[in-house]
Amino acid sequence: MATTSTIVYTGGLRTEATHTRSGVTITTDAPPDNQGKGEYFSPTDLLATSLGACMVTIMGIAAQTHGFSIDGTRIELQKVMGTNPRRVVEVVVDLYFPHNSYSPKERKLLEAAAKECPVAQSLHPDLRQTVRFHFPE
């Protein structure tokens, strides 16, 4: 099995991750509420961001397959932390779709696709995934 990425701890509660296939790097920091600088995404920020990116990617595949576009869709994410143990307890995902005449069938298809994304299916059932779809009127 091929390596997905490598991560180097660079000190000061910071890491540098490199995507093996592309060579693209991302830096993470511990958040300010956990002794970090918060100058980059925290690992838990990336968890929430991965959920949103996965949802919109799977919706994009569904839209492309069925002959319509969701280009320009914007996602706002909120990560809610809990204690004992410190962990993400909820991710709130607000999906804002661009102006398009989405049919009821297309809306239903997009909603189903978002909830079936691999990241959503991989998270523990105790982690609440609050997903809100905002279609233009």
N, CA, C and O atoms as CSV, one atom per row, in Angstrom:
chain,resi,resn,atom,element,x,y,z
A,1,MET,N,N,0.849,-1.178,0.000
A,1,MET,CA,C,0.000,0.000,0.000
A,1,MET,C,C,0.895,1.241,0.000
A,1,MET,O,O,1.859,1.314,0.762
A,2,ALA,N,N,0.581,2.199,-0.841
A,2,ALA,CA,C,1.370,3.429,-0.965
A,2,ALA,C,C,1.079,4.386,0.188
A,2,ALA,O,O,-0.032,4.428,0.716
A,3,THR,N,N,2.083,5.139,0.559
A,3,THR,CA,C,1.951,6.153,1.594
A,3,THR,C,C,1.097,7.305,1.081
A,3,THR,O,O,1.288,7.772,-0.042
A,4,THR,N,N,0.159,7.761,1.899
A,4,THR,CA,C,-0.693,8.899,1.550
A,4,THR,C,C,0.032,10.214,1.787
A,4,THR,O,O,0.015,11.113,0.947
A,5,SER,N,N,0.672,10.306,2.955
A,5,SER,CA,C,1.358,11.542,3.317
A,5,SER,C,C,2.426,11.250,4.349
A,5,SER,O,O,2.467,10.170,4.939
A,6,THR,N,N,3.285,12.227,4.556
A,6,THR,CA,C,4.257,12.161,5.645
A,6,THR,C,C,4.089,13.434,6.466
A,6,THR,O,O,3.735,14.491,5.942
A,7,ILE,N,N,4.349,13.309,7.752
A,7,ILE,CA,C,4.209,14.445,8.660
A,7,ILE,C,C,5.490,14.576,9.471
A,7,ILE,O,O,6.019,13.591,9.986
A,8,VAL,N,N,5.977,15.804,9.574
A,8,VAL,CA,C,7.155,16.094,10.393
A,8,VAL,C,C,6.726,17.068,11.480
A,8,VAL,O,O,6.125,18.104,11.194
A,9,TYR,N,N,7.037,16.729,12.732
A,9,TYR,CA,C,6.811,17.648,13.839
A,9,TYR,C,C,7.962,18.633,13.836
A,9,TYR,O,O,9.112,18.244,14.036
A,10,THR,N,N,7.664,19.914,13.610
A,10,THR,CA,C,8.718,20.912,13.470
A,10,THR,C,C,9.000,21.664,14.763
A,10,THR,O,O,9.870,22.534,14.799
A,11,GLY,N,N,8.270,21.335,15.820
A,11,GLY,CA,C,8.464,21.990,17.107
A,11,GLY,C,C,7.426,23.067,17.346
A,11,GLY,O,O,6.744,23.503,16.419
A,12,GLY,N,N,7.311,23.487,18.571
A,12,GLY,CA,C,6.380,24.563,18.910
A,12,GLY,C,C,4.935,24.211,18.640
A,12,GLY,O,O,4.131,25.092,18.332
A,13,LEU,N,N,4.585,22.924,18.751
A,13,LEU,CA,C,3.225,22.419,18.531
A,13,LEU,C,C,2.775,22.608,17.076
A,13,LEU,O,O,1.593,22.817,16.802
A,14,ARG,N,N,3.739,22.529,16.152
A,14,ARG,CA,C,3.477,22.722,14.727
A,14,ARG,C,C,3.951,21.487,13.956
A,14,ARG,O,O,4.951,20.865,14.311
A,15,THR,N,N,3.210,21.144,12.892
A,15,THR,CA,C,3.620,20.057,12.003
A,15,THR,C,C,3.613,20.537,10.562
A,15,THR,O,O,2.968,21.530,10.226
A,16,GLU,N,N,4.334,19.825,9.724
A,16,GLU,CA,C,4.272,20.045,8.288
A,16,GLU,C,C,3.950,18.693,7.643
A,16,GLU,O,O,4.704,17.730,7.779
A,17,ALA,N,N,2.835,18.644,6.950
A,17,ALA,CA,C,2.390,17.425,6.282
A,17,ALA,C,C,2.607,17.583,4.782
A,17,ALA,O,O,2.324,18.635,4.209
A,18,THR,N,N,3.108,16.536,4.163
A,18,THR,CA,C,3.350,16.550,2.722
A,18,THR,C,C,2.551,15.442,2.069
A,18,THR,O,O,2.649,14.278,2.459
A,19,HIS,N,N,1.762,15.807,1.075
A,19,HIS,CA,C,0.983,14.847,0.291
A,19,HIS,C,C,1.963,14.127,-0.634
A,19,HIS,O,O,2.634,14.759,-1.450
A,20,THR,N,N,2.040,12.815,-0.502
A,20,THR,CA,C,3.050,12.042,-1.211
A,20,THR,C,C,2.940,12.190,-2.725
A,20,THR,O,O,3.947,12.405,-3.400
A,21,ARG,N,N,1.763,12.081,-3.250
A,21,ARG,CA,C,1.586,12.083,-4.708
A,21,ARG,C,C,1.903,13.431,-5.355
A,21,ARG,O,O,2.524,13.480,-6.417
A,22,SER,N,N,1.476,14.531,-4.714
A,22,SER,CA,C,1.629,15.856,-5.333
A,22,SER,C,C,2.792,16.670,-4.787
A,22,SER,O,O,3.289,17.574,-5.460
A,23,GLY,N,N,3.227,16.357,-3.573
A,23,GLY,CA,C,4.271,17.148,-2.938
A,23,GLY,C,C,3.747,18.406,-2.255
A,23,GLY,O,O,4.527,19.172,-1.689
A,24,VAL,N,N,2.437,18.627,-2.302
A,24,VAL,CA,C,1.833,19.795,-1.665
A,24,VAL,C,C,1.947,19.646,-0.146
A,24,VAL,O,O,1.776,18.551,0.390
A,25,THR,N,N,2.234,20.745,0.537
A,25,THR,CA,C,2.366,20.702,1.990
A,25,THR,C,C,1.320,21.571,2.668
A,25,THR,O,O,0.850,22.566,2.116
A,26,ILE,N,N,0.972,21.165,3.873
A,26,ILE,CA,C,0.138,21.985,4.744
A,26,ILE,C,C,0.794,22.004,6.116
A,26,ILE,O,O,1.456,21.051,6.527
A,27,THR,N,N,0.594,23.095,6.797
A,27,THR,CA,C,1.141,23.260,8.136
A,27,THR,C,C,-0.018,23.270,9.118
A,27,THR,O,O,-1.077,23.830,8.832
A,28,THR,N,N,0.181,22.655,10.269
A,28,THR,CA,C,-0.829,22.720,11.325
A,28,THR,C,C,-0.209,23.316,12.583
A,28,THR,O,O,0.998,23.228,12.812
A,29,ASP,N,N,-1.067,23.920,13.381
A,29,ASP,CA,C,-0.701,24.466,14.688
A,29,ASP,C,C,-1.713,23.982,15.705
A,29,ASP,O,O,-2.872,23.733,15.373
A,30,ALA,N,N,-1.275,23.851,16.931
A,30,ALA,CA,C,-2.240,23.662,18.007
A,30,ALA,C,C,-3.028,24.969,18.143
A,30,ALA,O,O,-2.476,26.048,17.927
A,31,PRO,N,N,-4.310,24.880,18.498
A,31,PRO,CA,C,-5.106,26.104,18.646
A,31,PRO,C,C,-4.729,26.865,19.923
A,31,PRO,O,O,-4.162,26.286,20.850
A,32,PRO,N,N,-5.044,28.156,19.964
A,32,PRO,CA,C,-4.709,28.961,21.146
A,32,PRO,C,C,-5.307,28.409,22.445
A,32,PRO,O,O,-4.708,28.555,23.510
A,33,ASP,N,N,-6.486,27.776,22.363
A,33,ASP,CA,C,-7.090,27.239,23.589
A,33,ASP,C,C,-6.467,25.913,24.017
A,33,ASP,O,O,-6.919,25.293,24.980
A,34,ASN,N,N,-5.423,25.476,23.297
A,34,ASN,CA,C,-4.718,24.248,23.670
A,34,ASN,C,C,-3.210,24.468,23.532
A,34,ASN,O,O,-2.490,23.616,23.012
A,35,GLN,N,N,-2.745,25.634,24.013
A,35,GLN,CA,C,-1.337,25.980,24.128
A,35,GLN,C,C,-0.648,26.309,22.813
A,35,GLN,O,O,0.578,26.420,22.783
A,36,GLY,N,N,-1.389,26.466,21.730
A,36,GLY,CA,C,-0.776,26.730,20.437
A,36,GLY,C,C,-0.897,28.174,20.002
A,36,GLY,O,O,-1.467,29.008,20.705
A,37,LYS,N,N,-0.347,28.454,18.826
A,37,LYS,CA,C,-0.375,29.792,18.254
A,37,LYS,C,C,-1.612,30.027,17.396
A,37,LYS,O,O,-2.039,31.169,17.227
A,38,GLY,N,N,-2.186,28.964,16.855
A,38,GLY,CA,C,-3.369,29.119,16.016
A,38,GLY,C,C,-3.105,29.871,14.727
A,38,GLY,O,O,-4.010,30.510,14.190
A,39,GLU,N,N,-1.880,29.808,14.218
A,39,GLU,CA,C,-1.537,30.526,12.990
A,39,GLU,C,C,-1.894,29.735,11.730
A,39,GLU,O,O,-1.901,30.282,10.627
A,40,TYR,N,N,-2.189,28.451,11.902
A,40,TYR,CA,C,-2.568,27.578,10.795
A,40,TYR,C,C,-3.757,26.742,11.244
A,40,TYR,O,O,-4.172,26.809,12.400
A,41,PHE,N,N,-4.301,25.955,10.324
A,41,PHE,CA,C,-5.349,25.012,10.711
A,41,PHE,C,C,-4.829,24.137,11.848
A,41,PHE,O,O,-3.659,23.753,11.859
A,42,SER,N,N,-5.703,23.826,12.800
A,42,SER,CA,C,-5.362,22.811,13.799
A,42,SER,C,C,-5.767,21.458,13.222
A,42,SER,O,O,-6.530,21.407,12.258
A,43,PRO,N,N,-5.273,20.369,13.790
A,43,PRO,CA,C,-5.714,19.058,13.309
A,43,PRO,C,C,-7.235,18.886,13.371
A,43,PRO,O,O,-7.818,18.278,12.473
A,44,THR,N,N,-7.881,19.408,14.409
A,44,THR,CA,C,-9.340,19.277,14.481
A,44,THR,C,C,-10.035,20.200,13.491
A,44,THR,O,O,-11.135,19.891,13.033
A,45,ASP,N,N,-9.412,21.336,13.148
A,45,ASP,CA,C,-9.942,22.180,12.071
A,45,ASP,C,C,-9.939,21.390,10.763
A,45,ASP,O,O,-10.890,21.457,9.984
A,46,LEU,N,N,-8.867,20.647,10.533
A,46,LEU,CA,C,-8.761,19.854,9.306
A,46,LEU,C,C,-9.813,18.753,9.267
A,46,LEU,O,O,-10.317,18.413,8.196
A,47,LEU,N,N,-10.146,18.195,10.427
A,47,LEU,CA,C,-11.212,17.188,10.464
A,47,LEU,C,C,-12.513,17.799,9.961
A,47,LEU,O,O,-13.179,17.220,9.104
A,48,ALA,N,N,-12.877,18.965,10.488
A,48,ALA,CA,C,-14.113,19.630,10.065
A,48,ALA,C,C,-14.027,20.041,8.597
A,48,ALA,O,O,-14.997,19.895,7.854
A,49,THR,N,N,-12.880,20.549,8.181
A,49,THR,CA,C,-12.687,20.977,6.803
A,49,THR,C,C,-12.755,19.787,5.850
A,49,THR,O,O,-13.301,19.899,4.752
A,50,SER,N,N,-12.205,18.655,6.266
A,50,SER,CA,C,-12.270,17.442,5.450
A,50,SER,C,C,-13.707,17.006,5.225
A,50,SER,O,O,-14.063,16.560,4.135
A,51,LEU,N,N,-14.526,17.135,6.249
A,51,LEU,CA,C,-15.934,16.770,6.110
A,51,LEU,C,C,-16.601,17.646,5.052
A,51,LEU,O,O,-17.274,17.129,4.161
A,52,GLY,N,N,-16.426,18.953,5.137
A,52,GLY,CA,C,-17.036,19.856,4.161
A,52,GLY,C,C,-16.513,19.635,2.753
A,52,GLY,O,O,-17.290,19.602,1.799
A,53,ALA,N,N,-15.193,19.482,2.613
A,53,ALA,CA,C,-14.603,19.269,1.285
A,53,ALA,C,C,-15.087,17.961,0.679
A,53,ALA,O,O,-15.351,17.887,-0.521
A,54,CYS,N,N,-15.204,16.931,1.506
A,54,CYS,CA,C,-15.693,15.637,1.028
A,54,CYS,C,C,-17.142,15.752,0.565
A,54,CYS,O,O,-17.499,15.252,-0.502
A,55,MET,N,N,-17.965,16.404,1.361
A,55,MET,CA,C,-19.378,16.553,1.000
A,55,MET,C,C,-19.535,17.248,-0.345
A,55,MET,O,O,-20.267,16.769,-1.211
A,56,VAL,N,N,-18.851,18.377,-0.524
A,56,VAL,CA,C,-19.032,19.130,-1.766
A,56,VAL,C,C,-18.425,18.382,-2.950
A,56,VAL,O,O,-18.915,18.514,-4.072
A,57,THR,N,N,-17.382,17.610,-2.728
A,57,THR,CA,C,-16.796,16.804,-3.804
A,57,THR,C,C,-17.768,15.732,-4.270
A,57,THR,O,O,-17.964,15.551,-5.472
A,58,ILE,N,N,-18.378,15.022,-3.328
A,58,ILE,CA,C,-19.332,13.966,-3.692
A,58,ILE,C,C,-20.577,14.582,-4.329
A,58,ILE,O,O,-21.143,14.002,-5.255
A,59,MET,N,N,-21.007,15.741,-3.848
A,59,MET,CA,C,-22.129,16.433,-4.492
A,59,MET,C,C,-21.755,16.869,-5.903
A,59,MET,O,O,-22.585,16.809,-6.809
A,60,GLY,N,N,-20.512,17.307,-6.098
A,60,GLY,CA,C,-20.045,17.696,-7.419
A,60,GLY,C,C,-20.058,16.520,-8.386
A,60,GLY,O,O,-20.422,16.672,-9.552
A,61,ILE,N,N,-19.661,15.349,-7.900
A,61,ILE,CA,C,-19.707,14.140,-8.732
A,61,ILE,C,C,-21.148,13.824,-9.112
A,61,ILE,O,O,-21.441,13.514,-10.268
A,62,ALA,N,N,-22.047,13.903,-8.131
A,62,ALA,CA,C,-23.464,13.611,-8.396
A,62,ALA,C,C,-24.041,14.606,-9.399
A,62,ALA,O,O,-24.760,14.218,-10.320
A,63,ALA,N,N,-23.727,15.882,-9.221
A,63,ALA,CA,C,-24.244,16.908,-10.141
A,63,ALA,C,C,-23.704,16.681,-11.548
A,63,ALA,O,O,-24.455,16.739,-12.522
A,64,GLN,N,N,-22.418,16.426,-11.653
A,64,GLN,CA,C,-21.794,16.187,-12.958
A,64,GLN,C,C,-22.416,14.968,-13.636
A,64,GLN,O,O,-22.697,14.999,-14.834
A,65,THR,N,N,-22.628,13.912,-12.887
A,65,THR,CA,C,-23.224,12.685,-13.423
A,65,THR,C,C,-24.623,12.936,-13.964
A,65,THR,O,O,-25.033,12.334,-14.956
A,66,HIS,N,N,-25.357,13.837,-13.300
A,66,HIS,CA,C,-26.754,14.089,-13.679
A,66,HIS,C,C,-26.927,15.356,-14.523
A,66,HIS,O,O,-28.050,15.809,-14.743
A,67,GLY,N,N,-25.812,15.928,-14.995
A,67,GLY,CA,C,-25.885,16.994,-15.974
A,67,GLY,C,C,-26.211,18.383,-15.468
A,67,GLY,O,O,-26.790,19.181,-16.206
A,68,PHE,N,N,-25.856,18.699,-14.221
A,68,PHE,CA,C,-26.024,20.073,-13.745
A,68,PHE,C,C,-24.797,20.475,-12.938
A,68,PHE,O,O,-23.937,19.639,-12.662
A,69,SER,N,N,-24.710,21.729,-12.561
A,69,SER,CA,C,-23.507,22.259,-11.927
A,69,SER,C,C,-23.800,22.811,-10.533
A,69,SER,O,O,-24.865,23.371,-10.272
A,70,ILE,N,N,-22.827,22.635,-9.656
A,70,ILE,CA,C,-22.875,23.299,-8.350
A,70,ILE,C,C,-21.655,24.201,-8.186
A,70,ILE,O,O,-21.317,24.600,-7.071
A,71,ASP,N,N,-20.992,24.524,-9.307
A,71,ASP,CA,C,-19.811,25.388,-9.263
A,71,ASP,C,C,-20.137,26.668,-8.500
A,71,ASP,O,O,-21.166,27.302,-8.738
A,72,GLY,N,N,-19.256,27.035,-7.588
A,72,GLY,CA,C,-19.455,28.239,-6.789
A,72,GLY,C,C,-20.107,27.971,-5.443
A,72,GLY,O,O,-20.293,28.892,-4.648
A,73,THR,N,N,-20.454,26.720,-5.183
A,73,THR,CA,C,-21.021,26.387,-3.870
A,73,THR,C,C,-20.013,26.755,-2.788
A,73,THR,O,O,-18.823,26.465,-2.912
A,74,ARG,N,N,-20.498,27.396,-1.727
A,74,ARG,CA,C,-19.662,27.847,-0.612
A,74,ARG,C,C,-20.089,27.098,0.649
A,74,ARG,O,O,-21.276,26.863,0.877
A,75,ILE,N,N,-19.112,26.734,1.451
A,75,ILE,CA,C,-19.398,26.023,2.695
A,75,ILE,C,C,-18.825,26.806,3.863
A,75,ILE,O,O,-17.677,27.250,3.824
A,76,GLU,N,N,-19.629,26.971,4.895
A,76,GLU,CA,C,-19.151,27.532,6.158
A,76,GLU,C,C,-19.223,26.419,7.193
A,76,GLU,O,O,-20.237,25.732,7.316
A,77,LEU,N,N,-18.146,26.255,7.926
A,77,LEU,CA,C,-18.049,25.181,8.920
A,77,LEU,C,C,-17.850,25.756,10.314
A,77,LEU,O,O,-17.173,26.767,10.505
A,78,GLN,N,N,-18.455,25.089,11.271
A,78,GLN,CA,C,-18.204,25.427,12.669
A,78,GLN,C,C,-17.875,24.129,13.389
A,78,GLN,O,O,-18.633,23.161,13.341
A,79,LYS,N,N,-16.732,24.132,14.054
A,79,LYS,CA,C,-16.288,22.985,14.840
A,79,LYS,C,C,-16.594,23.275,16.301
A,79,LYS,O,O,-16.229,24.333,16.814
A,80,VAL,N,N,-17.258,22.348,16.971
A,80,VAL,CA,C,-17.600,22.513,18.385
A,80,VAL,C,C,-16.802,21.492,19.188
A,80,VAL,O,O,-16.903,20.285,18.964
A,81,MET,N,N,-16.011,21.999,20.123
A,81,MET,CA,C,-15.170,21.132,20.946
A,81,MET,C,C,-15.864,20.781,22.259
A,81,MET,O,O,-16.635,21.572,22.803
A,82,GLY,N,N,-15.579,19.597,22.749
A,82,GLY,CA,C,-16.061,19.151,24.044
A,82,GLY,C,C,-14.877,18.828,24.951
A,82,GLY,O,O,-13.720,18.901,24.538
A,83,THR,N,N,-15.189,18.475,26.179
A,83,THR,CA,C,-14.144,18.124,27.149
A,83,THR,C,C,-14.418,16.745,27.729
A,83,THR,O,O,-15.515,16.203,27.599
A,84,ASN,N,N,-13.408,16.199,28.363
A,84,ASN,CA,C,-13.512,14.900,29.060
A,84,ASN,C,C,-14.042,13.769,28.191
A,84,ASN,O,O,-15.127,13.261,28.474
A,85,PRO,N,N,-13.351,13.358,27.173
A,85,PRO,CA,C,-12.049,13.857,26.728
A,85,PRO,C,C,-12.217,15.024,25.760
A,85,PRO,O,O,-13.285,15.233,25.183
A,86,ARG,N,N,-11.126,15.781,25.600
A,86,ARG,CA,C,-11.133,16.880,24.627
A,86,ARG,C,C,-11.289,16.254,23.246
A,86,ARG,O,O,-10.472,15.437,22.821
A,87,ARG,N,N,-12.364,16.659,22.550
A,87,ARG,CA,C,-12.638,16.086,21.226
A,87,ARG,C,C,-13.652,16.965,20.506
A,87,ARG,O,O,-14.304,17.817,21.110
A,88,VAL,N,N,-13.767,16.741,19.213
A,88,VAL,CA,C,-14.803,17.423,18.440
A,88,VAL,C,C,-16.115,16.710,18.733
A,88,VAL,O,O,-16.217,15.496,18.554
A,89,VAL,N,N,-17.124,17.460,19.183
A,89,VAL,CA,C,-18.425,16.858,19.485
A,89,VAL,C,C,-19.460,17.155,18.407
A,89,VAL,O,O,-20.457,16.442,18.286
A,90,GLU,N,N,-19.223,18.220,17.612
A,90,GLU,CA,C,-20.164,18.556,16.551
A,90,GLU,C,C,-19.446,19.334,15.461
A,90,GLU,O,O,-18.557,20.141,15.733
A,91,VAL,N,N,-19.848,19.076,14.220
A,91,VAL,CA,C,-19.435,19.909,13.090
A,91,VAL,C,C,-20.718,20.398,12.440
A,91,VAL,O,O,-21.572,19.609,12.035
A,92,VAL,N,N,-20.836,21.727,12.348
A,92,VAL,CA,C,-21.989,22.345,11.695
A,92,VAL,C,C,-21.540,22.728,10.289
A,92,VAL,O,O,-20.560,23.452,10.113
A,93,VAL,N,N,-22.265,22.235,9.297
A,93,VAL,CA,C,-21.924,22.468,7.898
A,93,VAL,C,C,-23.078,23.231,7.253
A,93,VAL,O,O,-24.195,22.721,7.164
A,94,ASP,N,N,-22.803,24.448,6.806
A,94,ASP,CA,C,-23.783,25.235,6.060
A,94,ASP,C,C,-23.329,25.299,4.612
A,94,ASP,O,O,-22.263,25.831,4.304
A,95,LEU,N,N,-24.158,24.745,3.722
A,95,LEU,CA,C,-23.861,24.718,2.292
A,95,LEU,C,C,-24.707,25.769,1.589
A,95,LEU,O,O,-25.935,25.727,1.650
A,96,TYR,N,N,-24.043,26.716,0.918
A,96,TYR,CA,C,-24.720,27.790,0.198
A,96,TYR,C,C,-24.518,27.568,-1.295
A,96,TYR,O,O,-23.403,27.668,-1.808
A,97,PHE,N,N,-25.599,27.268,-1.972
A,97,PHE,CA,C,-25.542,26.964,-3.388
A,97,PHE,C,C,-25.705,28.226,-4.215
A,97,PHE,O,O,-26.427,29.141,-3.818
A,98,PRO,N,N,-25.030,28.284,-5.379
A,98,PRO,CA,C,-25.168,29.452,-6.251
A,98,PRO,C,C,-26.544,29.483,-6.898
A,98,PRO,O,O,-27.276,28.494,-6.893
A,99,HIS,N,N,-26.873,30.627,-7.447
A,99,HIS,CA,C,-28.168,30.763,-8.118
A,99,HIS,C,C,-28.239,29.798,-9.288
A,99,HIS,O,O,-27.409,29.833,-10.196
A,100,ASN,N,N,-29.224,28.954,-9.249
A,100,ASN,CA,C,-29.456,27.951,-10.266
A,100,ASN,C,C,-30.886,27.484,-10.025
A,100,ASN,O,O,-31.394,27.601,-8.910
A,101,SER,N,N,-31.507,26.983,-11.004
A,101,SER,CA,C,-32.877,26.486,-10.833
A,101,SER,C,C,-32.826,25.005,-10.469
A,101,SER,O,O,-33.124,24.141,-11.293
A,102,TYR,N,N,-32.445,24.726,-9.228
A,102,TYR,CA,C,-32.358,23.334,-8.790
A,102,TYR,C,C,-33.758,22.758,-8.658
A,102,TYR,O,O,-34.607,23.320,-7.966
A,103,SER,N,N,-33.992,21.647,-9.320
A,103,SER,CA,C,-35.290,20.977,-9.221
A,103,SER,C,C,-35.367,20.267,-7.877
A,103,SER,O,O,-34.335,20.038,-7.247
A,104,PRO,N,N,-36.560,19.917,-7.427
A,104,PRO,CA,C,-36.684,19.139,-6.191
A,104,PRO,C,C,-35.870,17.842,-6.252
A,104,PRO,O,O,-35.288,17.428,-5.249
A,105,LYS,N,N,-35.829,17.208,-7.413
A,105,LYS,CA,C,-35.053,15.968,-7.578
A,105,LYS,C,C,-33.558,16.241,-7.402
A,105,LYS,O,O,-32.862,15.459,-6.753
A,106,GLU,N,N,-33.059,17.338,-7.971
A,106,GLU,CA,C,-31.643,17.687,-7.847
A,106,GLU,C,C,-31.293,18.017,-6.398
A,106,GLU,O,O,-30.238,17.620,-5.903
A,107,ARG,N,N,-32.173,18.739,-5.727
A,107,ARG,CA,C,-31.928,19.063,-4.317
A,107,ARG,C,C,-31.839,17.796,-3.466
A,107,ARG,O,O,-30.951,17.664,-2.625
A,108,LYS,N,N,-32.752,16.884,-3.691
A,108,LYS,CA,C,-32.770,15.629,-2.935
A,108,LYS,C,C,-31.494,14.820,-3.218
A,108,LYS,O,O,-30.911,14.228,-2.310
A,109,LEU,N,N,-31.075,14.806,-4.482
A,109,LEU,CA,C,-29.857,14.108,-4.883
A,109,LEU,C,C,-28.643,14.702,-4.175
A,109,LEU,O,O,-27.794,13.961,-3.679
A,110,LEU,N,N,-28.550,16.029,-4.123
A,110,LEU,CA,C,-27.424,16.693,-3.472
A,110,LEU,C,C,-27.407,16.420,-1.970
A,110,LEU,O,O,-26.350,16.163,-1.395
A,111,GLU,N,N,-28.555,16.476,-1.348
A,111,GLU,CA,C,-28.635,16.221,0.093
A,111,GLU,C,C,-28.208,14.793,0.420
A,111,GLU,O,O,-27.489,14.569,1.394
A,112,ALA,N,N,-28.639,13.838,-0.377
A,112,ALA,CA,C,-28.263,12.434,-0.151
A,112,ALA,C,C,-26.766,12.246,-0.384
A,112,ALA,O,O,-26.102,11.546,0.381
A,113,ALA,N,N,-26.235,12.863,-1.431
A,113,ALA,CA,C,-24.814,12.728,-1.749
A,113,ALA,C,C,-23.941,13.263,-0.619
A,113,ALA,O,O,-22.949,12.634,-0.251
A,114,ALA,N,N,-24.301,14.408,-0.073
A,114,ALA,CA,C,-23.506,15.013,1.004
A,114,ALA,C,C,-23.405,14.083,2.201
A,114,ALA,O,O,-22.331,13.909,2.776
A,115,LYS,N,N,-24.506,13.502,2.564
A,115,LYS,CA,C,-24.534,12.660,3.767
A,115,LYS,C,C,-23.860,11.305,3.560
A,115,LYS,O,O,-23.553,10.605,4.524
A,116,GLU,N,N,-23.634,10.942,2.303
A,116,GLU,CA,C,-23.000,9.658,2.002
A,116,GLU,C,C,-21.507,9.784,1.719
A,116,GLU,O,O,-20.874,8.796,1.346
A,117,CYS,N,N,-20.936,10.956,1.883
A,117,CYS,CA,C,-19.513,11.106,1.577
A,117,CYS,C,C,-18.682,10.229,2.521
A,117,CYS,O,O,-19.078,9.995,3.663
A,118,PRO,N,N,-17.529,9.745,2.042
A,118,PRO,CA,C,-16.708,8.837,2.858
A,118,PRO,C,C,-16.275,9.396,4.205
A,118,PRO,O,O,-16.195,8.646,5.179
A,119,VAL,N,N,-15.994,10.691,4.288
A,119,VAL,CA,C,-15.594,11.252,5.582
A,119,VAL,C,C,-16.774,11.202,6.549
A,119,VAL,O,O,-16.615,10.803,7.703
A,120,ALA,N,N,-17.949,11.604,6.087
A,120,ALA,CA,C,-19.140,11.562,6.950
A,120,ALA,C,C,-19.390,10.143,7.452
A,120,ALA,O,O,-19.776,9.939,8.603
A,121,GLN,N,N,-19.170,9.175,6.584
A,121,GLN,CA,C,-19.407,7.779,6.953
A,121,GLN,C,C,-18.308,7.212,7.850
A,121,GLN,O,O,-18.502,6.181,8.495
A,122,SER,N,N,-17.160,7.880,7.892
A,122,SER,CA,C,-16.020,7.393,8.679
A,122,SER,C,C,-15.988,7.949,10.101
A,122,SER,O,O,-15.317,7.396,10.972
A,123,LEU,N,N,-16.706,9.030,10.333
A,123,LEU,CA,C,-16.687,9.655,11.666
A,123,LEU,C,C,-17.542,8.864,12.646
A,123,LEU,O,O,-18.528,8.235,12.261
A,124,HIS,N,N,-17.162,8.902,13.888
A,124,HIS,CA,C,-17.892,8.185,14.938
A,124,HIS,C,C,-19.328,8.697,15.022
A,124,HIS,O,O,-19.555,9.899,14.890
A,125,PRO,N,N,-20.299,7.816,15.236
A,125,PRO,CA,C,-21.697,8.251,15.310
A,125,PRO,C,C,-21.982,9.256,16.431
A,125,PRO,O,O,-22.968,9.988,16.353
A,126,ASP,N,N,-21.149,9.307,17.460
A,126,ASP,CA,C,-21.342,10.280,18.539
A,126,ASP,C,C,-20.998,11.705,18.116
A,126,ASP,O,O,-21.413,12.661,18.771
A,127,LEU,N,N,-20.240,11.858,17.023
A,127,LEU,CA,C,-19.919,13.190,16.535
A,127,LEU,C,C,-21.105,13.684,15.720
A,127,LEU,O,O,-21.410,13.143,14.657
A,128,ARG,N,N,-21.775,14.726,16.234
A,128,ARG,CA,C,-22.955,15.258,15.535
A,128,ARG,C,C,-22.536,15.977,14.260
A,128,ARG,O,O,-21.629,16.809,14.264
A,129,GLN,N,N,-23.208,15.642,13.182
A,129,GLN,CA,C,-22.998,16.318,11.900
A,129,GLN,C,C,-24.291,17.071,11.585
A,129,GLN,O,O,-25.272,16.483,11.129
A,130,THR,N,N,-24.274,18.357,11.831
A,130,THR,CA,C,-25.435,19.202,11.547
A,130,THR,C,C,-25.207,19.819,10.175
A,130,THR,O,O,-24.317,20.650,9.994
A,131,VAL,N,N,-26.017,19.406,9.215
A,131,VAL,CA,C,-25.829,19.840,7.832
A,131,VAL,C,C,-27.061,20.622,7.401
A,131,VAL,O,O,-28.188,20.130,7.468
A,132,ARG,N,N,-26.816,21.866,6.953
A,132,ARG,CA,C,-27.921,22.722,6.500
A,132,ARG,C,C,-27.668,23.123,5.053
A,132,ARG,O,O,-26.578,23.569,4.695
A,133,PHE,N,N,-28.696,22.954,4.233
A,133,PHE,CA,C,-28.629,23.248,2.811
A,133,PHE,C,C,-29.348,24.566,2.539
A,133,PHE,O,O,-30.517,24.722,2.891
A,134,HIS,N,N,-28.655,25.510,1.916
A,134,HIS,CA,C,-29.221,26.818,1.605
A,134,HIS,C,C,-29.284,26.968,0.086
A,134,HIS,O,O,-28.281,27.279,-0.558
A,135,PHE,N,N,-30.444,26.750,-0.467
A,135,PHE,CA,C,-30.658,26.906,-1.903
A,135,PHE,C,C,-31.239,28.290,-2.161
A,135,PHE,O,O,-32.104,28.743,-1.411
A,136,PRO,N,N,-30.780,28.969,-3.206
A,136,PRO,CA,C,-31.339,30.287,-3.501
A,136,PRO,C,C,-32.803,30.174,-3.937
A,136,PRO,O,O,-33.216,29.184,-4.541
A,137,GLU,N,N,-33.549,31.181,-3.624
A,137,GLU,CA,C,-34.971,31.203,-4.009
A,137,GLU,C,C,-35.151,31.785,-5.375
A,137,GLU,O,O,-36.277,31.882,-5.861
